[in-house]
Amino acid sequence: MQLHEHFKRSEFQCKCGCGFDTVDAELLYVLIKLRAEFNAVVHIYSGSRCRIHNGNIDGSEKSLHLIGRAADVAVEGVHPDIIADYFEDHYPQMYGIGRYVGRTHIDTRKNQARWDYRVKQ
């Protein structure tokens, strides 16, 4: 099912195969804006997660992936730092933005949260 001309619901589906594929409308809007800004394909590495899959990958018990309000993304041909900088510039007082090797996390929490896991903690 197409959510938008550039995004399919299946891209956000839990990776365990359970079928959980909830997508927050605000998150989808943010990703549509990202796609338009860079005019490039946005790859969804992790979207929705069921509790079992989230636990299997040691995800946070409070992860917004559990309710479809988070995604780990990469933009084709664009370094992840540039994506994180874009999010931070456009949403300075809100959202969760995480920097990882090869991808960027974005979630639609109302408060600001930032983290950097590019170097092993």
Biopython code that builds the backbone (N, CA, C, O; Angstrom):
import numpy as np
from Bio.PDB.StructureBuilder import StructureBuilder

atoms = [
    (1, "MET", "N", (0.843, -1.190, 0.000)),
    (1, "MET", "CA", (0.000, 0.000, 0.000)),
    (1, "MET", "C", (0.886, 1.250, 0.000)),
    (1, "MET", "O", (1.810, 1.363, 0.806)),
    (2, "GLN", "N", (0.601, 2.171, -0.895)),
    (2, "GLN", "CA", (1.324, 3.440, -0.959)),
    (2, "GLN", "C", (0.808, 4.377, 0.127)),
    (2, "GLN", "O", (-0.398, 4.594, 0.244)),
    (3, "LEU", "N", (1.720, 4.928, 0.916)),
    (3, "LEU", "CA", (1.372, 5.972, 1.874)),
    (3, "LEU", "C", (1.499, 7.337, 1.209)),
    (3, "LEU", "O", (0.785, 8.286, 1.531)),
    (4, "HIS", "N", (2.430, 7.395, 0.276)),
    (4, "HIS", "CA", (2.776, 8.615, -0.451)),
    (4, "HIS", "C", (3.482, 8.149, -1.715)),
    (4, "HIS", "O", (3.891, 6.991, -1.795)),
    (5, "GLU", "N", (3.633, 9.012, -2.691)),
    (5, "GLU", "CA", (4.253, 8.561, -3.941)),
    (5, "GLU", "C", (5.660, 8.008, -3.746)),
    (5, "GLU", "O", (6.128, 7.222, -4.570)),
    (6, "HIS", "N", (6.348, 8.403, -2.668)),
    (6, "HIS", "CA", (7.719, 7.940, -2.440)),
    (6, "HIS", "C", (7.860, 6.955, -1.281)),
    (6, "HIS", "O", (8.964, 6.485, -1.004)),
    (7, "PHE", "N", (6.766, 6.638, -0.607)),
    (7, "PHE", "CA", (6.852, 5.742, 0.549)),
    (7, "PHE", "C", (5.734, 4.711, 0.536)),
    (7, "PHE", "O", (4.565, 5.032, 0.322)),
    (8, "LYS", "N", (6.127, 3.463, 0.772)),
    (8, "LYS", "CA", (5.169, 2.364, 0.899)),
    (8, "LYS", "C", (5.080, 1.963, 2.367)),
    (8, "LYS", "O", (6.060, 2.055, 3.107)),
    (9, "ARG", "N", (3.913, 1.524, 2.774)),
    (9, "ARG", "CA", (3.734, 1.070, 4.157)),
    (9, "ARG", "C", (4.704, -0.063, 4.482)),
    (9, "ARG", "O", (5.205, -0.144, 5.603)),
    (10, "SER", "N", (4.971, -0.926, 3.523)),
    (10, "SER", "CA", (5.854, -2.075, 3.761)),
    (10, "SER", "C", (7.271, -1.655, 4.152)),
    (10, "SER", "O", (7.973, -2.421, 4.812)),
    (11, "GLU", "N", (7.705, -0.454, 3.761)),
    (11, "GLU", "CA", (9.038, 0.024, 4.134)),
    (11, "GLU", "C", (9.158, 0.244, 5.639)),
    (11, "GLU", "O", (10.256, 0.196, 6.193)),
    (12, "PHE", "N", (8.029, 0.486, 6.296)),
    (12, "PHE", "CA", (8.015, 0.779, 7.725)),
    (12, "PHE", "C", (7.708, -0.455, 8.568)),
    (12, "PHE", "O", (7.732, -0.384, 9.796)),
    (13, "GLN", "N", (7.423, -1.571, 7.930)),
    (13, "GLN", "CA", (7.002, -2.797, 8.607)),
    (13, "GLN", "C", (8.105, -3.355, 9.501)),
    (13, "GLN", "O", (9.287, -3.285, 9.165)),
    (14, "CYS", "N", (7.706, -3.904, 10.633)),
    (14, "CYS", "CA", (8.644, -4.540, 11.563)),
    (14, "CYS", "C", (9.463, -5.594, 10.820)),
    (14, "CYS", "O", (8.926, -6.367, 10.026)),
    (15, "LYS", "N", (10.749, -5.614, 11.083)),
    (15, "LYS", "CA", (11.674, -6.498, 10.359)),
    (15, "LYS", "C", (11.542, -7.971, 10.732)),
    (15, "LYS", "O", (12.117, -8.826, 10.058)),
    (16, "CYS", "N", (10.795, -8.287, 11.793)),
    (16, "CYS", "CA", (10.664, -9.694, 12.184)),
    (16, "CYS", "C", (9.635, -10.442, 11.337)),
    (16, "CYS", "O", (9.555, -11.669, 11.384)),
    (17, "GLY", "N", (8.850, -9.692, 10.562)),
    (17, "GLY", "CA", (7.856, -10.333, 9.715)),
    (17, "GLY", "C", (6.487, -10.490, 10.343)),
    (17, "GLY", "O", (5.614, -11.141, 9.769)),
    (18, "CYS", "N", (6.284, -9.903, 11.517)),
    (18, "CYS", "CA", (5.007, -10.048, 12.224)),
    (18, "CYS", "C", (3.863, -9.280, 11.563)),
    (18, "CYS", "O", (2.693, -9.568, 11.812)),
    (19, "GLY", "N", (4.203, -8.304, 10.724)),
    (19, "GLY", "CA", (3.178, -7.527, 10.034)),
    (19, "GLY", "C", (2.877, -6.174, 10.651)),
    (19, "GLY", "O", (2.126, -5.393, 10.067)),
    (20, "PHE", "N", (3.443, -5.872, 11.817)),
    (20, "PHE", "CA", (3.214, -4.575, 12.461)),
    (20, "PHE", "C", (3.803, -3.475, 11.584)),
    (20, "PHE", "O", (4.992, -3.495, 11.266)),
    (21, "ASP", "N", (2.957, -2.510, 11.193)),
    (21, "ASP", "CA", (3.434, -1.491, 10.249)),
    (21, "ASP", "C", (2.815, -0.110, 10.481)),
    (21, "ASP", "O", (2.597, 0.639, 9.529)),
    (22, "THR", "N", (2.537, 0.223, 11.716)),
    (22, "THR", "CA", (1.978, 1.531, 12.042)),
    (22, "THR", "C", (2.966, 2.636, 11.676)),
    (22, "THR", "O", (4.163, 2.521, 11.940)),
    (23, "VAL", "N", (2.453, 3.711, 11.064)),
    (23, "VAL", "CA", (3.295, 4.854, 10.703)),
    (23, "VAL", "C", (2.588, 6.130, 11.141)),
    (23, "VAL", "O", (1.456, 6.397, 10.738)),
    (24, "ASP", "N", (3.267, 6.907, 11.967)),
    (24, "ASP", "CA", (2.752, 8.185, 12.445)),
    (24, "ASP", "C", (2.690, 9.182, 11.289)),
    (24, "ASP", "O", (3.644, 9.293, 10.519)),
    (25, "ALA", "N", (1.584, 9.904, 11.159)),
    (25, "ALA", "CA", (1.416, 10.871, 10.071)),
    (25, "ALA", "C", (2.464, 11.979, 10.132)),
    (25, "ALA", "O", (2.961, 12.420, 9.096)),
    (26, "GLU", "N", (2.797, 12.426, 11.325)),
    (26, "GLU", "CA", (3.809, 13.481, 11.469)),
    (26, "GLU", "C", (5.184, 12.984, 11.017)),
    (26, "GLU", "O", (5.923, 13.715, 10.357)),
    (27, "LEU", "N", (5.526, 11.748, 11.371)),
    (27, "LEU", "CA", (6.797, 11.168, 10.930)),
    (27, "LEU", "C", (6.830, 11.074, 9.403)),
    (27, "LEU", "O", (7.833, 11.421, 8.780)),
    (28, "LEU", "N", (5.749, 10.613, 8.813)),
    (28, "LEU", "CA", (5.688, 10.518, 7.356)),
    (28, "LEU", "C", (5.889, 11.895, 6.727)),
    (28, "LEU", "O", (6.609, 12.019, 5.736)),
    (29, "TYR", "N", (5.265, 12.924, 7.286)),
    (29, "TYR", "CA", (5.420, 14.289, 6.775)),
    (29, "TYR", "C", (6.885, 14.733, 6.835)),
    (29, "TYR", "O", (7.400, 15.305, 5.875)),
    (30, "VAL", "N", (7.551, 14.471, 7.957)),
    (30, "VAL", "CA", (8.968, 14.832, 8.115)),
    (30, "VAL", "C", (9.811, 14.130, 7.047)),
    (30, "VAL", "O", (10.717, 14.737, 6.475)),
    (31, "LEU", "N", (9.522, 12.872, 6.780)),
    (31, "LEU", "CA", (10.293, 12.118, 5.788)),
    (31, "LEU", "C", (9.989, 12.568, 4.357)),
    (31, "LEU", "O", (10.867, 12.533, 3.494)),
    (32, "ILE", "N", (8.763, 12.985, 4.111)),
    (32, "ILE", "CA", (8.418, 13.547, 2.801)),
    (32, "ILE", "C", (9.202, 14.837, 2.573)),
    (32, "ILE", "O", (9.727, 15.065, 1.483)),
    (33, "LYS", "N", (9.281, 15.678, 3.603)),
    (33, "LYS", "CA", (10.059, 16.927, 3.511)),
    (33, "LYS", "C", (11.542, 16.623, 3.290)),
    (33, "LYS", "O", (12.204, 17.307, 2.510)),
    (34, "LEU", "N", (12.061, 15.607, 3.969)),
    (34, "LEU", "CA", (13.458, 15.200, 3.797)),
    (34, "LEU", "C", (13.703, 14.776, 2.351)),
    (34, "LEU", "O", (14.685, 15.192, 1.736)),
    (35, "ARG", "N", (12.823, 13.959, 1.819)),
    (35, "ARG", "CA", (12.937, 13.481, 0.431)),
    (35, "ARG", "C", (12.949, 14.653, -0.544)),
    (35, "ARG", "O", (13.737, 14.673, -1.490)),
    (36, "ALA", "N", (12.074, 15.625, -0.310)),
    (36, "ALA", "CA", (11.990, 16.793, -1.185)),
    (36, "ALA", "C", (13.242, 17.664, -1.084)),
    (36, "ALA", "O", (13.721, 18.182, -2.093)),
    (37, "GLU", "N", (13.767, 17.823, 0.117)),
    (37, "GLU", "CA", (14.957, 18.658, 0.332)),
    (37, "GLU", "C", (16.157, 18.143, -0.455)),
    (37, "GLU", "O", (16.878, 18.924, -1.075)),
    (38, "PHE", "N", (16.368, 16.835, -0.433)),
    (38, "PHE", "CA", (17.553, 16.261, -1.069)),
    (38, "PHE", "C", (17.268, 15.648, -2.443)),
    (38, "PHE", "O", (18.188, 15.241, -3.152)),
    (39, "ASN", "N", (15.989, 15.588, -2.808)),
    (39, "ASN", "CA", (15.580, 15.012, -4.091)),
    (39, "ASN", "C", (16.272, 13.668, -4.332)),
    (39, "ASN", "O", (16.824, 13.407, -5.400)),
    (40, "ALA", "N", (16.220, 12.837, -3.305)),
    (40, "ALA", "CA", (16.881, 11.531, -3.354)),
    (40, "ALA", "C", (16.059, 10.516, -2.564)),
    (40, "ALA", "O", (15.249, 10.881, -1.712)),
    (41, "VAL", "N", (16.279, 9.255, -2.858)),
    (41, "VAL", "CA", (15.561, 8.166, -2.196)),
    (41, "VAL", "C", (15.919, 8.116, -0.713)),
    (41, "VAL", "O", (17.090, 8.183, -0.340)),
    (42, "VAL", "N", (14.890, 7.999, 0.123)),
    (42, "VAL", "CA", (15.070, 7.825, 1.563)),
    (42, "VAL", "C", (14.865, 6.344, 1.861)),
    (42, "VAL", "O", (13.791, 5.795, 1.615)),
    (43, "HIS", "N", (15.901, 5.705, 2.392)),
    (43, "HIS", "CA", (15.821, 4.293, 2.766)),
    (43, "HIS", "C", (15.430, 4.194, 4.237)),
    (43, "HIS", "O", (16.030, 4.852, 5.088)),
    (44, "ILE", "N", (14.424, 3.373, 4.536)),
    (44, "ILE", "CA", (13.981, 3.144, 5.907)),
    (44, "ILE", "C", (14.652, 1.864, 6.392)),
    (44, "ILE", "O", (14.304, 0.772, 5.942)),
    (45, "TYR", "N", (15.611, 1.992, 7.306)),
    (45, "TYR", "CA", (16.302, 0.815, 7.840)),
    (45, "TYR", "C", (15.521, 0.175, 8.975)),
    (45, "TYR", "O", (15.540, -1.044, 9.144)),
    (46, "SER", "N", (14.843, 0.997, 9.742)),
    (46, "SER", "CA", (13.994, 0.481, 10.813)),
    (46, "SER", "C", (12.858, 1.469, 11.006)),
    (46, "SER", "O", (13.084, 2.657, 11.237)),
    (47, "GLY", "N", (11.643, 0.970, 10.909)),
    (47, "GLY", "CA", (10.464, 1.803, 11.131)),
    (47, "GLY", "C", (9.746, 1.296, 12.367)),
    (47, "GLY", "O", (10.255, 1.417, 13.482)),
    (48, "SER", "N", (8.570, 0.731, 12.172)),
    (48, "SER", "CA", (7.810, 0.161, 13.283)),
    (48, "SER", "C", (8.486, -1.102, 13.798)),
    (48, "SER", "O", (9.092, -1.858, 13.039)),
    (49, "ARG", "N", (8.369, -1.312, 15.097)),
    (49, "ARG", "CA", (8.884, -2.546, 15.709)),
    (49, "ARG", "C", (7.849, -3.093, 16.690)),
    (49, "ARG", "O", (7.259, -2.343, 17.467)),
    (50, "CYS", "N", (7.641, -4.386, 16.644)),
    (50, "CYS", "CA", (6.828, -5.017, 17.683)),
    (50, "CYS", "C", (7.700, -5.156, 18.932)),
    (50, "CYS", "O", (8.923, -5.038, 18.852)),
    (51, "ARG", "N", (7.087, -5.401, 20.063)),
    (51, "ARG", "CA", (7.841, -5.515, 21.323)),
    (51, "ARG", "C", (8.858, -6.657, 21.285)),
    (51, "ARG", "O", (9.962, -6.522, 21.812)),
    (52, "ILE", "N", (8.495, -7.766, 20.672)),
    (52, "ILE", "CA", (9.409, -8.918, 20.625)),
    (52, "ILE", "C", (10.657, -8.571, 19.823)),
    (52, "ILE", "O", (11.775, -8.807, 20.281)),
    (53, "HIS", "N", (10.475, -8.016, 18.635)),
    (53, "HIS", "CA", (11.633, -7.649, 17.809)),
    (53, "HIS", "C", (12.467, -6.570, 18.499)),
    (53, "HIS", "O", (13.696, -6.642, 18.504)),
    (54, "ASN", "N", (11.812, -5.584, 19.072)),
    (54, "ASN", "CA", (12.528, -4.517, 19.770)),
    (54, "ASN", "C", (13.390, -5.094, 20.888)),
    (54, "ASN", "O", (14.530, -4.669, 21.075)),
    (55, "GLY", "N", (12.856, -6.050, 21.624)),
    (55, "GLY", "CA", (13.623, -6.708, 22.684)),
    (55, "GLY", "C", (14.779, -7.528, 22.138)),
    (55, "GLY", "O", (15.861, -7.559, 22.725)),
    (56, "ASN", "N", (14.548, -8.190, 21.016)),
    (56, "ASN", "CA", (15.599, -9.016, 20.409)),
    (56, "ASN", "C", (16.792, -8.204, 19.929)),
    (56, "ASN", "O", (17.907, -8.722, 19.861)),
    (57, "ILE", "N", (16.568, -6.934, 19.596)),
    (57, "ILE", "CA", (17.674, -6.091, 19.136)),
    (57, "ILE", "C", (18.134, -5.128, 20.229)),
    (57, "ILE", "O", (18.846, -4.162, 19.954)),
    (58, "ASP", "N", (17.723, -5.398, 21.469)),
    (58, "ASP", "CA", (18.083, -4.567, 22.621)),
    (58, "ASP", "C", (17.629, -3.122, 22.481)),
    (58, "ASP", "O", (18.323, -2.207, 22.924)),
    (59, "GLY", "N", (16.471, -2.912, 21.868)),
    (59, "GLY", "CA", (15.894, -1.573, 21.764)),
    (59, "GLY", "C", (15.358, -1.111, 23.106)),
    (59, "GLY", "O", (15.061, -1.923, 23.983)),
    (60, "SER", "N", (15.240, 0.183, 23.255)),
    (60, "SER", "CA", (14.713, 0.768, 24.485)),
    (60, "SER", "C", (13.267, 0.332, 24.706)),
    (60, "SER", "O", (12.489, 0.236, 23.756)),
    (61, "GLU", "N", (12.914, 0.072, 25.956)),
    (61, "GLU", "CA", (11.529, -0.284, 26.282)),
    (61, "GLU", "C", (10.573, 0.866, 25.996)),
    (61, "GLU", "O", (9.369, 0.653, 25.859)),
    (62, "LYS", "N", (11.102, 2.083, 25.906)),
    (62, "LYS", "CA", (10.285, 3.267, 25.623)),
    (62, "LYS", "C", (10.461, 3.755, 24.183)),
    (62, "LYS", "O", (10.073, 4.876, 23.855)),
    (63, "SER", "N", (11.039, 2.926, 23.335)),
    (63, "SER", "CA", (11.308, 3.305, 21.947)),
    (63, "SER", "C", (10.039, 3.751, 21.231)),
    (63, "SER", "O", (8.995, 3.106, 21.330)),
    (64, "LEU", "N", (10.142, 4.848, 20.519)),
    (64, "LEU", "CA", (9.008, 5.319, 19.726)),
    (64, "LEU", "C", (8.805, 4.488, 18.462)),
    (64, "LEU", "O", (7.794, 4.648, 17.777)),
    (65, "HIS", "N", (9.748, 3.604, 18.143)),
    (65, "HIS", "CA", (9.538, 2.636, 17.059)),
    (65, "HIS", "C", (8.337, 1.742, 17.399)),
    (65, "HIS", "O", (7.648, 1.259, 16.500)),
    (66, "LEU", "N", (8.091, 1.527, 18.684)),
    (66, "LEU", "CA", (7.015, 0.639, 19.130)),
    (66, "LEU", "C", (5.625, 1.164, 18.793)),
    (66, "LEU", "O", (4.660, 0.401, 18.743)),
    (67, "ILE", "N", (5.530, 2.466, 18.562)),
    (67, "ILE", "CA", (4.229, 3.048, 18.221)),
    (67, "ILE", "C", (4.263, 3.748, 16.859)),
    (67, "ILE", "O", (3.398, 4.569, 16.558)),
    (68, "GLY", "N", (5.254, 3.422, 16.049)),
    (68, "GLY", "CA", (5.321, 3.948, 14.695)),
    (68, "GLY", "C", (5.705, 5.403, 14.584)),
    (68, "GLY", "O", (5.430, 6.046, 13.571)),
    (69, "ARG", "N", (6.345, 5.934, 15.627)),
    (69, "ARG", "CA", (6.729, 7.350, 15.623)),
    (69, "ARG", "C", (8.227, 7.549, 15.462)),
    (69, "ARG", "O", (8.737, 8.620, 15.791)),
    (70, "ALA", "N", (8.949, 6.544, 14.963)),
    (70, "ALA", "CA", (10.400, 6.656, 14.784)),
    (70, "ALA", "C", (10.828, 5.878, 13.548)),
    (70, "ALA", "O", (10.197, 4.902, 13.144)),
    (71, "ALA", "N", (11.924, 6.349, 12.968)),
    (71, "ALA", "CA", (12.522, 5.641, 11.832)),
    (71, "ALA", "C", (14.025, 5.882, 11.826)),
    (71, "ALA", "O", (14.499, 6.963, 12.176)),
    (72, "ASP", "N", (14.759, 4.864, 11.424)),
    (72, "ASP", "CA", (16.196, 4.978, 11.185)),
    (72, "ASP", "C", (16.344, 5.015, 9.670)),
    (72, "ASP", "O", (15.930, 4.090, 8.971)),
    (73, "VAL", "N", (16.940, 6.097, 9.172)),
    (73, "VAL", "CA", (16.933, 6.337, 7.733)),
    (73, "VAL", "C", (18.315, 6.660, 7.181)),
    (73, "VAL", "O", (19.236, 7.018, 7.915)),
    (74, "ALA", "N", (18.427, 6.522, 5.877)),
    (74, "ALA", "CA", (19.586, 7.000, 5.122)),
    (74, "ALA", "C", (19.040, 7.575, 3.824)),
    (74, "ALA", "O", (18.040, 7.094, 3.290)),
    (75, "VAL", "N", (19.698, 8.595, 3.328)),
    (75, "VAL", "CA", (19.303, 9.212, 2.064)),
    (75, "VAL", "C", (20.377, 8.877, 1.036)),
    (75, "VAL", "O", (21.565, 9.122, 1.247)),
    (76, "GLU", "N", (19.934, 8.318, -0.066)),
    (76, "GLU", "CA", (20.861, 7.871, -1.103)),
    (76, "GLU", "C", (21.783, 9.009, -1.547)),
    (76, "GLU", "O", (21.326, 10.067, -1.980)),
    (77, "GLY", "N", (23.099, 8.765, -1.427)),
    (77, "GLY", "CA", (24.089, 9.730, -1.874)),
    (77, "GLY", "C", (24.374, 10.872, -0.919)),
    (77, "GLY", "O", (25.117, 11.792, -1.261)),
    (78, "VAL", "N", (23.790, 10.830, 0.287)),
    (78, "VAL", "CA", (23.970, 11.915, 1.253)),
    (78, "VAL", "C", (24.532, 11.340, 2.548)),
    (78, "VAL", "O", (23.997, 10.367, 3.078)),
    (79, "HIS", "N", (25.608, 11.935, 3.059)),
    (79, "HIS", "CA", (26.227, 11.458, 4.296)),
    (79, "HIS", "C", (25.249, 11.618, 5.466)),
    (79, "HIS", "O", (24.557, 12.633, 5.550)),
    (80, "PRO", "N", (25.180, 10.636, 6.363)),
    (80, "PRO", "CA", (24.265, 10.699, 7.503)),
    (80, "PRO", "C", (24.435, 11.949, 8.378)),
    (80, "PRO", "O", (23.459, 12.424, 8.958)),
    (81, "ASP", "N", (25.643, 12.481, 8.481)),
    (81, "ASP", "CA", (25.836, 13.707, 9.265)),
    (81, "ASP", "C", (25.060, 14.872, 8.659)),
    (81, "ASP", "O", (24.530, 15.714, 9.384)),
    (82, "ILE", "N", (24.994, 14.918, 7.348)),
    (82, "ILE", "CA", (24.249, 15.990, 6.677)),
    (82, "ILE", "C", (22.755, 15.846, 6.957)),
    (82, "ILE", "O", (22.050, 16.841, 7.123)),
    (83, "ILE", "N", (22.282, 14.616, 7.006)),
    (83, "ILE", "CA", (20.872, 14.366, 7.322)),
    (83, "ILE", "C", (20.571, 14.790, 8.758)),
    (83, "ILE", "O", (19.578, 15.473, 9.007)),
    (84, "ALA", "N", (21.419, 14.392, 9.696)),
    (84, "ALA", "CA", (21.224, 14.786, 11.096)),
    (84, "ALA", "C", (21.276, 16.306, 11.236)),
    (84, "ALA", "O", (20.464, 16.888, 11.955)),
    (85, "ASP", "N", (22.217, 16.948, 10.558)),
    (85, "ASP", "CA", (22.304, 18.415, 10.593)),
    (85, "ASP", "C", (21.026, 19.051, 10.044)),
    (85, "ASP", "O", (20.521, 20.025, 10.601)),
    (86, "TYR", "N", (20.515, 18.496, 8.959)),
    (86, "TYR", "CA", (19.261, 18.995, 8.376)),
    (86, "TYR", "C", (18.132, 18.922, 9.407)),
    (86, "TYR", "O", (17.421, 19.903, 9.628)),
    (87, "PHE", "N", (17.974, 17.751, 10.037)),
    (87, "PHE", "CA", (16.922, 17.603, 11.044)),
    (87, "PHE", "C", (17.119, 18.591, 12.194)),
    (87, "PHE", "O", (16.163, 19.232, 12.632)),
    (88, "GLU", "N", (18.348, 18.717, 12.681)),
    (88, "GLU", "CA", (18.617, 19.620, 13.802)),
    (88, "GLU", "C", (18.351, 21.075, 13.429)),
    (88, "GLU", "O", (17.852, 21.839, 14.254)),
    (89, "ASP", "N", (18.674, 21.464, 12.209)),
    (89, "ASP", "CA", (18.419, 22.834, 11.753)),
    (89, "ASP", "C", (16.927, 23.119, 11.601)),
    (89, "ASP", "O", (16.465, 24.213, 11.927)),
    (90, "HIS", "N", (16.177, 22.141, 11.107)),
    (90, "HIS", "CA", (14.753, 22.348, 10.844)),
    (90, "HIS", "C", (13.855, 22.101, 12.056)),
    (90, "HIS", "O", (12.732, 22.603, 12.110)),
    (91, "TYR", "N", (14.341, 21.336, 13.016)),
    (91, "TYR", "CA", (13.538, 21.001, 14.200)),
    (91, "TYR", "C", (14.369, 21.207, 15.466)),
    (91, "TYR", "O", (14.605, 20.254, 16.209)),
    (92, "PRO", "N", (14.816, 22.446, 15.719)),
    (92, "PRO", "CA", (15.773, 22.680, 16.812)),
    (92, "PRO", "C", (15.218, 22.460, 18.218)),
    (92, "PRO", "O", (15.989, 22.174, 19.135)),
    (93, "GLN", "N", (13.939, 22.582, 18.409)),
    (93, "GLN", "CA", (13.369, 22.483, 19.753)),
    (93, "GLN", "C", (12.523, 21.229, 19.962)),
    (93, "GLN", "O", (11.839, 21.100, 20.977)),
    (94, "MET", "N", (12.570, 20.325, 19.021)),
    (94, "MET", "CA", (11.708, 19.147, 19.130)),
    (94, "MET", "C", (12.330, 17.942, 18.435)),
    (94, "MET", "O", (13.356, 18.057, 17.765)),
    (95, "TYR", "N", (11.710, 16.814, 18.599)),
    (95, "TYR", "CA", (12.073, 15.549, 17.963)),
    (95, "TYR", "C", (13.344, 14.929, 18.532)),
    (95, "TYR", "O", (14.221, 15.611, 19.063)),
    (96, "GLY", "N", (13.401, 13.629, 18.401)),
    (96, "GLY", "CA", (14.600, 12.883, 18.759)),
    (96, "GLY", "C", (15.422, 12.655, 17.507)),
    (96, "GLY", "O", (14.923, 12.153, 16.500)),
    (97, "ILE", "N", (16.684, 13.029, 17.585)),
    (97, "ILE", "CA", (17.584, 12.882, 16.441)),
    (97, "ILE", "C", (18.839, 12.175, 16.923)),
    (97, "ILE", "O", (19.557, 12.674, 17.790)),
    (98, "GLY", "N", (19.090, 11.015, 16.354)),
    (98, "GLY", "CA", (20.248, 10.224, 16.757)),
    (98, "GLY", "C", (21.183, 9.985, 15.595)),
    (98, "GLY", "O", (20.757, 9.705, 14.475)),
    (99, "ARG", "N", (22.458, 10.098, 15.884)),
    (99, "ARG", "CA", (23.489, 9.869, 14.864)),
    (99, "ARG", "C", (24.077, 8.475, 15.066)),
    (99, "ARG", "O", (24.521, 8.126, 16.160)),
    (100, "TYR", "N", (24.072, 7.686, 13.994)),
    (100, "TYR", "CA", (24.630, 6.340, 13.987)),
    (100, "TYR", "C", (25.523, 6.201, 12.758)),
    (100, "TYR", "O", (25.428, 7.001, 11.827)),
    (101, "VAL", "N", (26.371, 5.210, 12.752)),
    (101, "VAL", "CA", (27.191, 4.942, 11.571)),
    (101, "VAL", "C", (26.261, 4.510, 10.435)),
    (101, "VAL", "O", (25.555, 3.509, 10.557)),
    (102, "GLY", "N", (26.260, 5.245, 9.355)),
    (102, "GLY", "CA", (25.506, 4.861, 8.175)),
    (102, "GLY", "C", (24.034, 5.206, 8.154)),
    (102, "GLY", "O", (23.363, 4.962, 7.151)),
    (103, "ARG", "N", (23.507, 5.770, 9.237)),
    (103, "ARG", "CA", (22.080, 6.084, 9.272)),
    (103, "ARG", "C", (21.793, 7.159, 10.312)),
    (103, "ARG", "O", (22.649, 7.499, 11.129)),
    (104, "THR", "N", (20.594, 7.679, 10.267)),
    (104, "THR", "CA", (20.152, 8.716, 11.195)),
    (104, "THR", "C", (18.792, 8.317, 11.751)),
    (104, "THR", "O", (17.921, 7.857, 11.012)),
    (105, "HIS", "N", (18.617, 8.495, 13.048)),
    (105, "HIS", "CA", (17.336, 8.228, 13.698)),
    (105, "HIS", "C", (16.549, 9.532, 13.772)),
    (105, "HIS", "O", (17.109, 10.588, 14.068)),
    (106, "ILE", "N", (15.250, 9.450, 13.502)),
    (106, "ILE", "CA", (14.346, 10.579, 13.719)),
    (106, "ILE", "C", (13.084, 10.043, 14.381)),
    (106, "ILE", "O", (12.541, 9.020, 13.964)),
    (107, "ASP", "N", (12.619, 10.742, 15.420)),
    (107, "ASP", "CA", (11.328, 10.388, 16.010)),
    (107, "ASP", "C", (10.557, 11.662, 16.313)),
    (107, "ASP", "O", (11.136, 12.745, 16.407)),
    (108, "THR", "N", (9.259, 11.525, 16.465)),
    (108, "THR", "CA", (8.384, 12.684, 16.584)),
    (108, "THR", "C", (7.948, 12.979, 18.015)),
    (108, "THR", "O", (6.828, 13.431, 18.249)),
    (109, "ARG", "N", (8.836, 12.722, 18.966)),
    (109, "ARG", "CA", (8.555, 13.168, 20.341)),
    (109, "ARG", "C", (8.420, 14.689, 20.314)),
    (109, "ARG", "O", (8.954, 15.343, 19.418)),
    (110, "LYS", "N", (7.724, 15.243, 21.273)),
    (110, "LYS", "CA", (7.479, 16.687, 21.274)),
    (110, "LYS", "C", (8.645, 17.486, 21.845)),
    (110, "LYS", "O", (8.822, 18.656, 21.504)),
    (111, "ASN", "N", (9.428, 16.872, 22.696)),
    (111, "ASN", "CA", (10.590, 17.561, 23.263)),
    (111, "ASN", "C", (11.833, 17.249, 22.433)),
    (111, "ASN", "O", (11.825, 16.350, 21.593)),
    (112, "GLN", "N", (12.885, 17.996, 22.679)),
    (112, "GLN", "CA", (14.145, 17.789, 21.972)),
    (112, "GLN", "C", (14.977, 16.713, 22.659)),
    (112, "GLN", "O", (15.111, 16.708, 23.883)),
    (113, "ALA", "N", (15.529, 15.813, 21.873)),
    (113, "ALA", "CA", (16.495, 14.824, 22.368)),
    (113, "ALA", "C", (17.529, 14.615, 21.269)),
    (113, "ALA", "O", (17.189, 14.525, 20.089)),
    (114, "ARG", "N", (18.800, 14.540, 21.672)),
    (114, "ARG", "CA", (19.887, 14.341, 20.715)),
    (114, "ARG", "C", (20.864, 13.322, 21.282)),
    (114, "ARG", "O", (21.130, 13.320, 22.484)),
    (115, "TRP", "N", (21.402, 12.456, 20.427)),
    (115, "TRP", "CA", (22.431, 11.522, 20.855)),
    (115, "TRP", "C", (23.308, 11.145, 19.674)),
    (115, "TRP", "O", (22.929, 11.301, 18.513)),
    (116, "ASP", "N", (24.490, 10.645, 20.005)),
    (116, "ASP", "CA", (25.478, 10.296, 18.986)),
    (116, "ASP", "C", (26.090, 8.951, 19.355)),
    (116, "ASP", "O", (26.857, 8.852, 20.312)),
    (117, "TYR", "N", (25.747, 7.920, 18.593)),
    (117, "TYR", "CA", (26.275, 6.577, 18.825)),
    (117, "TYR", "C", (27.192, 6.139, 17.690)),
    (117, "TYR", "O", (27.301, 4.947, 17.404)),
    (118, "ARG", "N", (27.853, 7.098, 17.041)),
    (118, "ARG", "CA", (28.774, 6.741, 15.959)),
    (118, "ARG", "C", (30.041, 6.091, 16.488)),
    (118, "ARG", "O", (30.704, 5.337, 15.776)),
    (119, "VAL", "N", (30.375, 6.382, 17.735)),
    (119, "VAL", "CA", (31.535, 5.773, 18.382)),
    (119, "VAL", "C", (30.996, 4.894, 19.492)),
    (119, "VAL", "O", (30.121, 5.313, 20.250)),
    (120, "LYS", "N", (31.509, 3.680, 19.593)),
    (120, "LYS", "CA", (31.044, 2.754, 20.626)),
    (120, "LYS", "C", (31.164, 3.373, 22.005)),
    (120, "LYS", "O", (32.202, 3.929, 22.362)),
    (121, "GLN", "N", (30.100, 3.272, 22.770)),
    (121, "GLN", "CA", (30.062, 3.855, 24.121)),
    (121, "GLN", "C", (30.733, 2.933, 25.120)),
    (121, "GLN", "O", (30.799, 3.253, 26.307)),
]
sb = StructureBuilder()
sb.init_structure("model")
sb.init_model(0)
sb.init_chain("A")
sb.init_seg("    ")
for serial, (resi, resn, name, xyz) in enumerate(atoms, 1):
    if name == "N":
        sb.init_residue(resn, " ", resi, " ")
    sb.init_atom(name, np.array(xyz, "f"), 0.0, 1.0, " ", f" {name:<3s}", serial, name[0])
structure = sb.get_structure()
